[in-house]
Amino acid sequence: MITAKVLKDGCGTCVGFSVEGHALFDRKGKDIVCAAVSILTINTVNALETFTDAKFWLDTDNGISLKFIEKPDEKATLLTDAYLLGLNGIEKEYQDYFRLLIEEV
C-alpha cells in the first residue's frame, strides 16, 4: 500500500508531505495507482520549483518527502491544495491500495 502523509499547520496550510510504499495494484509497469500517485507527486514538486519562490527541503532516498523551510506563499499553497485534491480522488477510488493521512503539526 502507498501511504501519503500531508502535514498541515494550525491554519490548515500544507507545510509538507511524504509518500512511500507500493500500491501492488498490478505488476510493475502496469500499476495505475502507483503511476497516478507518482506523477501527481513529482508534478507537484516540479511545479513548486518552477512556479513559486517557496523554500523547501526535498528527500528522495526513501519515497519522497518535502518540507517547507518557510511558510509557503499563495502559489505554493494553491499547488499543494491541488495536490491534496488529486490524492483524495485516488484514495476514494483505490482505498485498498492507497491511504492518505493528514496530520496537524
N, C-alpha and C positions, 0 to 999 in steps of 0.2 A: 504494500500500500504506500502511496505517496502521501506525505504529510506536509502541509504548508502551514506555517505559523506566522501570523501577522501581528506585529506589536503596535499598540496604539497608546498614545498618551491620554491623560485625563480629559482632554478636549475632543477625543475621537480622531485625532490626526495620526496617520500611519508614521511611525518612526523607524520601522524596519520590518524585514520579513526573512524567512528562511524556508527552503524547500529541500526535502530529502526523501529518499526511498525509491521504490519501483512499483508501478501500478500492477504489473503482472496480469493485465487485461488480455494480452495476446503475446505472441512470441516477439523476440527482438526484431525491430524493423517494421512491425505491424501493429504496435501498441499505440492506439489512437489517444488513450488517456495520457500516457507518458508524453507523447508528442504535443498534445494540447497544452499541458502544464509547462513543458519545457519552452515551447515557442512563446507562450504568454509571458513567462518569467524573463527570458532572455530579451524579448522585445521591450519589456518594461525597463530593464536595466539600460539597454541601449538608448531608449527614449529619454531616460533621466540624464544620461551622459550628454546627449545631443541637444536637447531642447530646454534644459534647465541649468541653473547655476548651483544646484544642490551639491552639498559636500557630503559624501558618504564613503563608508568603508565597505569593500566587497571581498568576499572569500568564496572561492570555488573549489576548495580542497575536498569537501565532503558535502555534496549538493551545492546549493547556492545560498549564501547569507548576505544580506545587505542591511547596514545600519546607518542611519543619517547621523553625521557628526554635529550638524547644526540643525535647528528646526527647519523642516522643508518649506520651501516657498510655495506660492499658489499653484504654479505649474506642476511642481513635483507632487503636491497633494492631489491635484486632478489626475495625474498619471497613476498614482498608487490607488486612488479610488476606482479608476477604470480597471486596474489590475484585480482589485478585490471583487469587482462586479463579475469579471471573467471567471475567477476562481469559484465564486458562488454558483455560477451556472454549471461548471464542471462537477462540483460536489452534488448538486441536485440530480444530475443525470447519472453519475458514476460513483455513488456513495460507498459502494463496496470496494472501490479501488483508489479513492482519493478522499482525504479528510482535511478540512480547513479548520484551524484553531485560531481564535482571536484572543489575544492576551493584553490586558491593560498593564502598562508599566509605569 
